[in-house]
């Protein structure tokens, strides 16, 4: 069995978890294994039945009041107990903020290693082989994990969804035993922003700005451009975030978020190695910079040497025409 942890937000399954579930299904088919999904919460009365179509043969529902909001200790304890009981060959978790926090804690409890932020999973000689970028994306490392269960996190927006319409499976509810003093930190309140924005890790298109944007008010141009594109989000370099031009949640890079969108547009970003580490796995990269020697052009599929304040309005107009047709 391959067990997949399913991350939910306000009762909805995150796309990154469905991508992870799909990859588990593909690899499990090669190994002759079943795939089980696990959802944790205070009371999981219902869930999206589409989870079966996306690859799950069974769904385990872990329930405990301590699981109402995510906590590293509570979720790790609950998931560890299930893994010990089921003895899966591997546990796959999406490499989101939650997944990156949960996976190493689970692995530590199991006494095994973690293959983190994987961009490829394959079966060779009857065993799982994981591939992940290293040295800021300049090289790739292939990993075989000896101990079982294997724990791996899979990078969002890399693995395609799996789909078998009309599929069904079993549901197993379990009460998770979590000692009262085990959870050291608790979420007491979730404060949302004025407007819900698509997270850069979930976006299909990212419109990103750097020091070349010159001022915080100019990020409005990027927001308008992103609004003209379906499933687009606004990103930023560390220099723009450190300058206070835009919130940290938009930062892409080694000290920000790692993204793999279908399209990454970089405006006024020089392309420091720390930034490239967070976006070099994007499927198509478009760079706009007035400096023809900017490092970003070395990784870009398409580049424009010019004034971004002239390029952005023209691009926005053309995109509006294209999507209006």
C-alpha positions in Angstrom: 0.0 0.0 0.0 1.0 3.6 -0.6 -0.6 6.0 1.9 -1.2 9.6 0.8 -1.9 12.4 3.3 -4.7 14.6 2.1 -4.4 18.3 3.0 -7.7 20.2 3.3 -8.5 23.9 3.6 -12.0 24.8 4.9 -13.2 21.3 4.0 -11.8 21.4 0.4 -9.1 19.1 -0.7 -6.0 21.0 -2.0 -5.0 20.4 -5.6 -1.5 19.6 -4.6 -2.7 16.6 -2.6 -4.7 15.3 -5.5 -1.6 15.6 -7.7 0.3 13.5 -5.0 -2.5 11.0 -4.9 -2.4 10.6 -8.7 1.4 10.0 -8.7 0.9 7.4 -5.9 -1.7 5.6 -8.1 0.6 5.5 -11.1 3.5 4.1 -9.1 1.3 1.7 -7.1 0.0 0.2 -10.3 3.6 -0.6 -11.4 4.3 -2.2 -8.0 0.9 -4.0 -7.7 -0.1 -2.0 -4.6 -3.3 -0.3 -3.4 -3.5 3.4 -2.6 -5.1 4.7 0.5 -5.8 8.4 1.4 -5.9 9.8 4.9 -7.8 12.9 6.0 -7.5 14.2 9.5 -10.0 16.5 11.4 -12.1 17.0 14.5 -15.0 15.3 12.8 -14.8 14.3 9.1 -18.5 13.8 8.3 -18.1 14.1 4.6 -15.4 14.5 1.9 -15.2 15.0 -1.8 -16.0 11.7 -3.4 -13.8 12.8 -6.3 -10.9 11.6 -4.3 -11.7 8.0 -5.5 -11.6 9.2 -9.1 -8.2 10.8 -8.4 -6.6 7.5 -7.3 -7.7 6.4 -3.8 -8.9 2.8 -3.3 -9.7 3.5 0.3 -10.0 6.6 2.5 -9.1 6.7 6.2 -10.7 9.4 8.3 -8.7 10.2 11.5 -10.9 12.1 14.0 -10.0 13.9 17.2 -10.9 17.4 18.6 -7.2 18.1 18.6 -7.2 17.8 14.8 -9.7 20.6 14.3 -6.8 22.9 13.3 -3.4 21.8 12.1 -0.7 21.3 14.7 2.6 19.6 13.9 2.5 17.4 17.1 -1.1 16.4 16.8 -1.1 15.5 13.2 2.2 13.7 13.4 1.0 11.5 16.4 -2.3 10.6 14.6 -0.6 9.8 11.3 2.2 7.8 13.0 -0.3 5.6 14.7 -2.1 4.9 11.4 1.2 4.2 9.6 2.3 1.7 12.3 -1.0 -0.1 12.0 -1.3 -0.2 8.2 2.5 -0.8 7.5 2.4 0.9 4.0 5.3 0.6 1.7 5.5 4.4 1.3 3.8 7.6 2.6 3.4 10.4 0.1 2.8 14.0 1.2 2.5 17.1 -0.9 5.5 19.5 -0.4 3.3 22.4 0.8 4.1 24.4 3.9 2.1 21.9 5.9 3.6 18.9 4.2 7.2 20.1 4.7 6.4 20.5 8.4 4.6 17.2 8.9 6.7 14.8 6.8 10.0 15.1 8.8 8.2 14.8 12.1 6.5 11.7 10.9 9.7 10.3 9.6 11.5 11.0 12.9 8.8 9.1 14.8 9.2 6.2 12.4 13.0 6.3 12.4 13.3 6.6 8.7 14.6 9.2 6.2 12.7 11.6 4.0 12.9 12.2 0.2 11.9 15.8 0.2 10.6 18.1 -2.6 10.6 15.4 -5.2 10.0 16.3 -8.9 10.0 12.8 -10.2 9.1 9.4 -8.8 9.7 6.2 -10.8 10.0 2.4 -10.3 13.3 0.8 -11.2 14.1 -2.9 -10.4 10.9 -3.1 -8.4 11.8 -0.3 -6.1 10.8 3.4 -5.9 13.4 5.9 -7.1 13.0 9.6 -6.1 14.5 12.6 -7.9 14.9 16.0 -6.4 16.7 19.2 -7.4 19.9 20.2 -5.5 22.3 23.1 -5.7 19.6 25.6 -6.4 18.3 23.5 -9.3 21.6 23.2 -11.0 21.7 19.4 -10.5 19.3 16.5 -9.7 19.8 13.9 -7.1 18.3 10.4 -7.4 17.4 8.8 -4.1 16.6 5.2 -3.0 15.3 4.9 0.5 16.3 1.6 2.2 14.0 1.7 5.3 10.3 1.2 5.2 7.9 2.8 5.2 9.4 5.3 2.8 8.4 8.9 3.4 8.4 11.4 0.5 7.1 14.9 -0.2 6.2 15.7 -3.8 6.5 19.2 -5.3 3.1 20.8 -6.2 2.3 21.6 -9.9 4.7 19.0 -11.2 2.7 15.8 -11.3 -0.4 15.5 -13.5 -3.8 14.6 -12.0 -5.1 11.1 -12.3 -8.7 10.5 -13.3 -11.0 7.5 -13.4 -14.6 8.9 -13.5 -17.1 7.0 -11.4 -14.5 5.2 -9.3 -15.5 4.2 -5.7 -13.8 2.8 -2.7 -14.1 2.0 1.0 -14.2 4.5 3.9 -12.7 3.7 7.3 -13.3 6.0 10.3 -10.8 5.9 13.2 -10.5 7.8 16.4 -7.0 9.2 16.8 -5.6 8.9 20.3 -3.7 12.1 21.1 -2.6 12.8 24.7 -3.9 16.1 26.0 -0.4 17.4 26.8 1.1 16.3 23.4 0.1 19.3 21.4 2.3 22.2 22.5 1.0 24.8 20.1 -2.5 25.4 19.1 -4.2 27.6 16.4 -6.7 29.8 18.3 -7.7 32.0 15.4 -7.3 32.2 11.6 -7.3 35.8 10.4 -7.9 36.1 6.6 -6.8 38.9 4.4 -9.2 41.4 3.0 -9.3 39.4 -0.2 -8.6 35.8 -0.8 -5.7 35.4 -3.2 -4.5 32.3 -5.0 -1.3 31.0 -3.3 1.7 31.0 -5.6 2.3 27.3 -4.9 -1.1 26.5 -6.3 -1.1 28.9 -9.3 -0.8 27.7 -12.9 0.7 31.1 -13.9 2.8 33.4 -11.7 3.4 37.0 -12.5 6.4 38.0 -10.4 8.2 41.3 -9.8 11.5 42.3 -8.4 13.6 45.4 -7.6 12.9 46.6 -11.2 9.3 47.4 -10.2 10.8 50.5 -8.4 8.0 51.1 -5.9 5.2 49.2 -4.0 2.4 51.0 -5.9 3.7 49.5 -9.2 2.8 46.0 -8.0 -0.7 47.0 -8.9 0.4 46.5 -12.5 1.2 42.9 -11.8 -2.0 42.3 -10.0 -4.0 43.7 -12.9 -2.0 41.5 -15.3 -2.6 38.4 -13.1 -6.3 39.2 -12.9 -6.4 38.9 -16.7 -5.1 35.3 -16.6 -7.0 32.3 -15.2 -5.4 30.7 -12.1 -2.7 33.3 -11.9 -1.0 34.7 -8.8 1.4 37.5 -8.1 4.9 36.5 -6.9 8.0 38.6 -5.9 11.7 38.4 -5.3 13.2 38.7 -1.9 14.5 42.2 -2.5 10.9 43.4 -3.3 9.6 41.7 -0.1 12.4 43.0 2.1 11.7 46.5 0.8 8.1 46.1 2.1 6.6 46.4 -1.4 4.5 43.2 -1.1 3.8 40.6 1.6 6.2 37.7 2.4 3.5 35.2 1.3 4.3 36.2 -2.3 8.0 35.6 -2.0 9.5 33.0 -4.4 13.0 31.6 -3.8 15.2 29.8 -1.5 14.0 31.7 1.6 10.4 31.9 0.2 8.3 29.4 -1.7 9.3 26.9 -4.3 6.9 26.9 -7.3 6.5 25.0 -10.5 3.8 26.8 -12.5 3.1 26.2 -16.2 4.2 29.8 -16.9 6.4 32.0 -14.8 6.8 35.7 -15.8 9.6 37.6 -14.2 9.5 41.4 -14.4 12.5 43.4 -13.2 14.0 40.3 -11.5 17.8 40.0 -12.1 17.8 36.2 -11.4 20.0 35.8 -8.2 20.7 32.1 -7.5 18.4 32.2 -4.4 15.5 33.2 -6.6 16.2 30.7 -9.3 16.2 27.9 -6.7 12.5 28.6 -6.1 11.3 28.8 -9.7 13.7 27.1 -12.1 11.4 24.1 -12.4 8.7 26.2 -14.0 7.6 24.7 -17.3 8.0 28.0 -19.3 9.9 31.0 -18.1 9.4 34.5 -19.6 11.8 37.3 -18.4 11.5 41.0 -18.9 14.5 43.1 -17.9 16.3 46.2 -19.2 19.7 44.6 -18.5 20.6 42.2 -21.3 23.2 40.5 -19.0 20.7 39.7 -16.3 21.2 36.1 -15.1 17.4 35.5 -15.4 17.9 35.3 -19.2 20.1 32.2 -18.9 17.1 30.1 -17.6 14.3 31.9 -19.5 12.6 30.3 -22.5 11.6 33.7 -23.8 13.2 37.0 -22.9 12.4 40.7 -23.6 15.2 43.3 -23.1 13.2 46.4 -22.5 11.2 48.6 -20.1 8.7 46.5 -18.1 6.5 49.6 -17.7 5.9 49.5 -21.4 5.7 45.8 -21.7 3.2 45.1 -18.9 0.4 47.4 -20.3 0.8 46.1 -23.8 0.9 42.5 -22.6 -2.2 43.0 -20.5 -4.2 44.5 -23.4 -3.2 41.5 -25.7 -4.2 39.0 -23.0 -7.6 40.6 -22.5 -8.2 40.4 -26.3 -7.1 36.7 -26.3 -9.3 35.6 -23.5 -12.2 37.7 -24.8 -12.2 35.7 -28.1 
